[in-house]
Amino acid sequence: MSKFVKKIKIKKPDDWHVHLRDNNILNKVIKYTGKFYKRAIIMPNLDNPITNCLKGISYRNRILNAMHVNYEFQPLMTCYLTRSTIPQELELGFSKKIFIAAKFYPDCATTNSKTGIKKISDITSVLECMERIGMPLLIHGEEICQNIDIYDREAKFIEKTLDPLRNKFPKLKIVLEHITTKESIEYIKKNDFNYLSATITPHHLILNRNDMFSGGIQPYLYCLPILKKYTHQIALRKAISQGDKHFFLGSDTAPHFHKNKINIFGCAGIFNAPSSLLSYVEVFEEMNALKHLESFCSENGPKFYNMPINKETITIVKKPCRIVKRINVGKDVIIPFLSGKTLRWSLDDKC
């Protein structure tokens, strides 16, 4: 596609990494995902994590009940893995299409992960089951240790956990979520797409760690995995601009109340649902790679998950779109990523 393109029509995208929280926050943020995406992988790290089939069904119903009536949307549920996870529960959930995948959080790696996995060997029977039934394992890929620099956690995870895991379970389908480093790019590209792929967020494509400290500390740019060096940002941008099918859209949109983002111990997470798709379009345009936008947004993810590609289409036009400044939730407020900023692209309706 030419850099002078003014209109883009693509199959409706899916978001393969979404946090919706619950209750009042869920009710307020869900429409922003439903507006842009047909399906979304829903992450299970609630205050009360989604650890079994009954919880998964209940949460899916809450999501569907909260969705805007004008949006046809399918939440794809995941199970939160703990040391107590029963393989038979996962197999039942996967066979009944309650769960599309299971999520591995290293202990204390991110929001609501205090019941995560300390040692991968603690869930060997679970992984054996998942490999046998073809259930994808979604991984927050950071090695959590006080002696490992926070900027090195992802690279160390590949070396110490992921590579041994894949050697032991070579047919286990794995998504390395929200990758941030050139090491991840290089490792994933060398492996079979059918068994290892990755999601990439808009904020890790747009920003690097310098942005987090520009003009003073920027708590709204604090996320986990944390923003990395410019060289890693460039590696991510190059990977998507080449059309490699290993990589697909996963926004990692993660709402927090303003008071919790600017607290003395600020929460990690960037709520980008109102701007994520349009941000991706801007990056692909900047990389002169619009011809690969549809595969990244709408095709690579379904192919990895062995799901049909959406038949519906959306049209994106070269027209300014101003991102909502704030979202009121009772007496609290959520500030979106790129709050109040104007992007170059819009959906072909009122933005």
N, C-alpha and C positions, 0 to 999 in steps of 0.2 A: 504493500500500500504506500502511496505517496505521503510525504509529510504534510501535503496540502489538503489531505482528506478532511471533509467537513461533516461527514455522516458515516457511521459504522453500524452495520447490522450483524449481530452474532446470535448464536443459540443462547438461550437464557442461562446464565452462569449458576454454579453452585458454590457455596462457601464451605470448605472442608475443615474448618476449625472455628467454632463459635462458642462464646460463653454468654448465656442469657440470664444467669442468676435465677431468681425466683420471686414470686409474690409481686410486690409493687414495682420493683425494678423490671422484672420480666414483662409486666403489662405495659410498661412505658417504652422499652427498647425493642421489642420484638418486631414492630412494624418496619423498622429501618432495615432489618435483614430481609423481611418478606418483600419489601419493595424491589430489591435488586436481585434476589436469589430465589431459585425454585426449590432447592434443597439445601440443608446445612447439617453438618456433623455437630451435634450438641455435646459439649464437654460436660463431664459428670461431677466436677468438683464443687458441689454446693456445700453449704454449711453442714447439711446432712447428705453425704455423698450418695450417688446412685450406684448401689453395690449389688442389686439383685433385680430380678425380672419385675416384681411387683412395683418397686420404686421407679423402674424405667417406664412402665406403662403409665403410672400416675403422673410422672413428670411430662411425658409426651402429651397426655391429655390436657395438662395445664397450659402447655405451650400452644396447642391447637385452639384452646378456648380463648387464649389471649391474643391470637393473631387477628389482624385487621381483616374484616369481612371481604374486602376487595382483592386480597392476595391468596392465591392458591399456593400453599407451602407445605413441604414435607420435612418434618424434623427427623433426622437419622440419629438414633440414640446410641450411647456408648456406656459401657460398664466400667466403673472405677475399680481397679485391681488393688486388693489388699492381701495380706498374708492369709486371711481367712476365706478368700474367694474359693468357691467350690467349682471344679471343672464341669461337673454335670449341670450346674446353674448356667454357666456360659454356653454350653452346648445347647441347652433348651432355649435360652434366649436368642441364640443365633439361628437355630432351626425354625423358630417361630417368628423370626424377623422383628423381635423386640429390640435386640441389639445388633447394630451393623458392625461393631468393632469393640475393643476393650482398650482402656487407657492406662498406661504405665506412668505414674508420677513417682520420681525418686522422693524419698522422705524429705519433707520441708523444702522442696525445690521452688514452690510458688504458692499462689493463693490456695488455701484449704487443702494442703497436701501433707498435713501432719500425720495422716494415716497411710501415707504412701509406702513404697517398697524400699527397705534399707539394703537388701541384698537380692539380686536377681535370682539367686539360687533358691530363695524362699518360695518362688512360684514356679518351680520346674514342672510340676504336674499340670499346672494351668497352661503353660507354654506348649507342652507336649500336646495337650488337647487342642489348642488353637491351631497349631501347625497341622494337625490331622484333619480338622474340619474346614480349614481355609479361612479362619476368622482373623482379620487384620489386627495387629498390635500397633497402637498409636503411642508414640514415645515423646515425652518431654526430655530431650537429650542433654542433660547436664549432670556432670559428676559432682555431687555435693559433698564437699570436705573443706573444713576451715583452712587447710593448708594449700588448697588449690585456688589460685587467683580467679575471681569471678569472670574475668574476660577469657580465661582458658578452660572453663568448665565444659563447653561443648566439644572442643577438640579432645579433651581428656576422656570424655564419655565415649567417643568413637573408639579410642585406643583401649580403654579399660573395660568397657561394658558392651558396646554395640558389636564390635568385631568378634569377640569371643561368643557372644550370643548368636550371631549369624553362623558361625562355624559349627555351633552345637545344634542349631535349628535352621538348616539352610533353606527349607521350604516354607518357613514362617513369613507371612506377608507383613511388612513393617512400613509404617510411615514415620519418618523422623520429622517431628512437627516444628514449625516456625524456625527453620534453620537460619543461622546468622553468620556463618564463617566460610571462608574459602576451603578450609579442610573438609567441611561437610559437603560442599559442592563437588570437590574432587572425589571424595569417597563414594558418594551416591552415583555419580556418572559412571564409575567403573563397575557397577553392579547391575544385575538384571532388573529391569523396570518392573517386572511382574512380582518381584519379591521385595523390592526396596525403592521407595520414592519419598518425596518430601514436599511439605508446604512452605510457602514463603509469604510473609506479611507485607502489607503496603508500607508500614512504618520502617521496617528494616531496609526496604528499597529506597525510601525517600531520605532517611536520616542516618547519621552516624553519631558516635559518642561525643564528638565536639558539640553537636546541637544540644545535647543534654545540659551543657554548662555555658551556653552562649548567653552573655549578659547576666549571669547568675544561674543558680541551679534551677532546672526546669522539671518540677515534680510530675507534670503531665506527660513527660517523655520517659518516665521511669517504667520499664517493663522487664519481664523475665521470659526468655533470655534477654540480657541487657543489650543496648545498642553497642555495636562494635566499631573498630577502626574504619576509616574511609576505604582502605584496601579491601576489606571484607564486603562493604556495601557495594563496591564496584564489581566484585566477583559475583554477587547475587544478581545484580542488574545484567551482567554479561550472560549469565546462565539462562535467564528467562528470554533475553533478546535473541538467543540462538535457537529457540523453539524446541529445546530438549524436553521430551515427554516425561522425564523423571520428576518434573516440578509442576505443581499446580497451586491454585488459589486456596489460601487458608488465612483469613484475615486476623485470627486470634483477637477479635473484638472482645473487650473485657471491661464492662462498666463498673465504676466505683463512684460512690458519692464524693463530691468535692471535699467534704470535711475529712474523708479518709485518705484522699490523695495528698492533702497538705498537712496531714497529721505529723506529730513528732516521729512516728514510724509510718511513713507513707506507703500505701498499698501499691503493688506492681500491677500494671495493666493499662492498656490504651483502648478506649472505646471508639472504634473507627467505623462502625456500621453505617453511619450517614454518608461517609465519604470514601469508603474502601474501594468500591468498584471504579469510581471516577478517578481515584488516585492511581490505581493500576493503569488505567488508560493513559494518564499523563506520563507515567514512566515509560510505557511502551512507545509512546509518541516521541519522547526525548531520546530513546534508544533507536529510533527509526526502525521499529520492529512491530508495527501495528499488524502486520500479516500473521504474527504469532499470538495475538491477543486471544482469539477464540479458542485455540488449543489449550492455552494456559487456564483460561477462565471456565471453559465449558466442556472440554473433551478429555484432557489427561486424567482428571480426577475420576470421572465415571469409568474410564477404561481400567484404571487400577482397581477400583472397587467392583468391577464386573457388573456395572449397572448401566441401564440405557442412557444414552445422551438425550438431553431434553429436546423435544420437537419445537417447543415455543421459541420465539426469538424476541430480542429486544433491540431497540435502536438507540444509539448514543450519538448526540449531535454536538458540534463545536459551538456551544453557547454557554455563557457564564452561569455558574451555579454557586450560590452562596450557602455555605454549610451552617446549619442551625447553631446558634451561640450557646444555648443551654437547654436542658430538659428538666423541667420541674417534676419532682416526685414527692408529693406532699410538701413538707417543709424543707425537704432536701433538694439538691440539684446535682445533675450529672453534666459535666463539661465534655463535649465530644472532641476528638482529634480534629485539628484544623478548624476549631471553633471560630465562626464568623468570617473565615477566609473564603475567597472566591476562586473556584477551580475553573479550568478552561472548558470542561466537558459537562454535559447534562444528559439525563435520560430524556427521551423524546416525549416529555410531558412537563407539567409544571414541577420544578425541582423544589 
